Amino acid sequence: MVLILGVLPRDFKQKSSSIRGQLALLKDHRIQIGMFLPMFNLAAIYVFYTYLRPIITTRLHFSTTMLTVLLFVFGVANIIGNQVSGKLTEGPGLSAMPKVYTGQFILMVVMPLSFHYSWFGAILLMMLIISMPLLNSPIQIQFLQVAEKAYPQSIVLASSLNSIFSNFGIALGSATGGMLVSNFGMSSVGPGGAGYTLVTFILVVWLNRLNRKFAPQSL
């Protein structure tokens, strides 16, 4: 917290606005589509991520000692994903995400097969965990750029959308995972998550097309 206070700008000013003025942001099609991206992105991951521990121990047959090691490795993988997410904003941004979700979809579809091969399954899980935060920085920049150009009174709301809909996605993915495991067993969590990945892929392709349409005007 002390370090954050030391590096945050001191001259940031929010244009005063009513609640109605803040909500004007939600009329923009780029926002309407974009805010569902973090939701379905995390819904896809949390279908299986909710059951990460039993997957490692009962499906991949790793010991409790290796469970601790793997959870540490997966934590590092998540940090790497966040770093790559930041780099994406300096390069292709959201334009790179269709390729990410294509790979994520394939990994989730083959997840049940990976349960027969311990280390293959562990590597597959690590790749999915790296992919989990890749959307964060590009979509946050998307929200802020749209608000800055067209809805300056809504900057605060724009900065909150990613967090709000990410939490919706965690809840949706966890609930879906619970339903799938209860009815179809642990092997269903990969294909179940792939369904949400497909939705995310469609949304990001749609959003990229809208961004190209609005590019001369707003972004």
C-alpha positions in Angstrom: 0.0 0.0 0.0 2.8 2.4 0.8 4.5 1.7 -2.5 1.3 2.2 -4.4 0.7 5.6 -2.6 4.2 6.5 -3.7 3.7 5.9 -7.4 0.1 6.9 -8.0 -0.4 10.3 -9.7 -1.5 13.2 -7.4 -3.2 15.3 -10.1 -5.9 12.8 -11.2 -9.3 14.6 -11.2 -12.7 13.0 -11.8 -15.3 15.1 -13.5 -18.3 15.4 -11.2 -21.4 13.6 -12.4 -24.7 12.2 -11.2 -25.4 8.5 -11.1 -27.3 8.9 -14.4 -24.3 10.5 -15.9 -22.1 7.7 -14.8 -24.4 5.1 -16.2 -24.4 6.7 -19.6 -21.3 4.7 -20.3 -23.4 1.5 -20.3 -25.2 2.7 -23.5 -22.0 2.2 -25.5 -22.0 -1.1 -27.5 -18.3 -1.5 -26.9 -18.9 -1.4 -23.2 -22.0 -3.6 -23.3 -20.0 -6.4 -25.1 -16.7 -5.8 -23.3 -18.1 -6.0 -19.8 -19.1 -9.6 -20.4 -15.6 -10.6 -21.5 -14.1 -10.8 -18.0 -17.2 -12.6 -16.8 -17.1 -15.4 -19.3 -13.3 -15.5 -19.3 -13.2 -16.4 -15.6 -16.4 -18.5 -15.8 -14.5 -20.8 -18.2 -11.5 -21.0 -15.9 -13.4 -21.5 -12.6 -15.4 -24.4 -13.9 -12.2 -26.5 -13.3 -10.2 -24.1 -11.1 -12.8 -24.6 -8.3 -11.7 -28.3 -8.3 -8.0 -27.8 -8.8 -6.9 -29.6 -5.6 -9.0 -32.8 -6.3 -7.9 -32.8 -9.9 -4.3 -32.7 -8.9 -4.6 -35.4 -6.2 -7.4 -37.8 -7.4 -7.2 -37.4 -11.2 -3.5 -36.7 -11.8 -2.5 -38.8 -8.8 0.1 -36.5 -7.3 1.0 -36.8 -3.7 0.2 -34.2 -1.0 3.8 -33.0 -1.1 3.6 -32.5 -4.9 0.3 -30.8 -4.5 2.0 -28.0 -2.5 4.8 -27.8 -5.1 2.3 -27.6 -8.0 0.2 -25.0 -6.3 3.3 -22.9 -5.9 4.2 -23.4 -9.6 0.7 -22.5 -10.7 0.9 -19.3 -8.6 4.0 -18.4 -10.4 2.2 -19.2 -13.7 -0.5 -16.8 -12.8 2.1 -14.0 -12.1 3.6 -14.7 -15.5 0.2 -14.4 -17.1 -0.4 -11.0 -15.5 3.0 -9.8 -16.7 2.2 -11.0 -20.3 -1.2 -9.3 -20.0 0.5 -6.0 -19.3 2.8 -6.5 -22.4 -0.2 -7.2 -24.6 -1.5 -3.6 -23.9 1.8 -2.3 -25.4 1.3 -4.5 -28.5 -1.8 -6.1 -30.1 -4.0 -5.8 -27.1 -7.5 -7.3 -27.6 -6.5 -8.3 -31.2 -4.4 -11.1 -29.8 -7.2 -12.6 -27.6 -9.0 -14.7 -30.3 -5.8 -16.7 -30.6 -5.6 -17.1 -26.9 -9.1 -18.4 -26.6 -8.6 -20.7 -29.5 -5.8 -22.3 -27.6 -7.7 -22.3 -24.4 -10.7 -24.0 -26.0 -8.4 -26.8 -27.3 -6.8 -27.3 -23.9 -10.1 -27.5 -22.2 -11.5 -30.0 -24.7 -8.5 -32.4 -24.2 -8.4 -31.9 -20.5 -10.2 -35.2 -19.7 -7.6 -37.1 -21.8 -4.8 -35.4 -19.8 -6.1 -37.0 -16.6 -4.5 -40.2 -17.7 -1.0 -38.7 -17.9 0.1 -36.9 -14.7 2.7 -34.5 -16.0 0.9 -33.8 -19.2 -2.1 -32.9 -17.2 0.0 -30.6 -14.9 1.5 -28.8 -17.9 -2.0 -28.4 -19.4 -3.3 -26.9 -16.2 -0.3 -24.5 -16.0 -1.0 -23.3 -19.5 -4.6 -22.6 -18.7 -3.7 -20.7 -15.6 -1.2 -18.6 -17.5 -4.1 -17.8 -20.0 -6.5 -16.8 -17.2 -5.3 -13.2 -16.5 -4.2 -12.3 -20.1 -7.4 -10.4 -20.8 -7.1 -8.2 -17.7 -5.0 -5.3 -18.9 -6.3 -5.1 -22.5 -9.9 -5.0 -21.4 -9.2 -2.5 -18.6 -7.5 -0.2 -21.1 -10.5 -0.7 -23.5 -12.9 0.5 -20.8 -10.8 3.5 -19.8 -10.2 4.6 -23.4 -13.8 4.5 -24.3 -14.7 6.4 -21.2 -12.0 9.0 -21.6 -12.9 9.8 -25.2 -16.7 9.6 -25.0 -17.8 9.5 -21.4 -15.3 11.4 -19.2 -17.9 11.6 -16.4 -17.9 7.8 -16.2 -14.1 7.1 -15.6 -14.7 5.7 -12.1 -17.4 3.3 -13.3 -15.2 2.3 -16.3 -12.4 1.4 -14.0 -14.7 -0.8 -11.9 -16.3 -2.9 -14.7 -13.5 -5.4 -14.9 -13.6 -6.3 -11.2 -17.4 -6.3 -11.0 -17.9 -8.7 -13.9 -14.8 -10.8 -13.0 -16.6 -11.6 -9.7 -19.8 -12.5 -11.6 -17.7 -14.9 -13.7 -16.1 -16.6 -10.7 -19.5 -17.2 -9.2 -20.9 -18.5 -12.6 -17.9 -20.8 -13.2 -17.9 -22.2 -9.7 -21.7 -22.9 -9.8 -21.4 -24.5 -13.3 -18.5 -26.6 -12.1 -20.5 -27.8 -9.1 -23.4 -28.8 -11.3 -21.2 -30.6 -13.8 -19.3 -32.5 -11.2 -22.5 -33.5 -9.3 -24.1 -34.8 -12.5 -21.3 -35.9 -14.8 -18.2 -36.3 -12.7 -14.8 -34.5 -12.7 -14.0 -35.3 -16.3 -16.8 -32.9 -17.4 -15.2 -29.7 -16.1 -12.8 -29.2 -19.1 -15.5 -29.5 -21.8 -17.9 -27.5 -19.6 -15.4 -24.6 -19.4 -14.8 -24.8 -23.1 -18.4 -23.8 -23.7 -17.7 -20.5 -21.9 -14.5 -20.1 -23.7 -16.4 -20.3 -27.0 -18.7 -17.6 -25.8 -15.7 -15.4 -24.9 -14.1 -16.0 -28.3 -17.3 -14.8 -30.1 -17.5 -11.7 -27.8 -13.9 -10.7 -28.3 -14.1 -11.1 -32.1 -17.3 -9.0 -32.1 -15.7 -6.3 -29.9 -12.6 -6.1 -32.1 -14.8 -5.5 -35.1 -16.6 -2.7 -33.2 -13.3 -1.2 -32.2 -12.2 -1.1 -35.9 -15.5 0.6 -36.8 -15.1 3.3 -34.1 -11.3 3.7 -34.5 -11.4 6.9 -36.4 -13.8 8.5 -34.0 -13.1 7.3 -30.5 -10.1 5.0 -30.0 
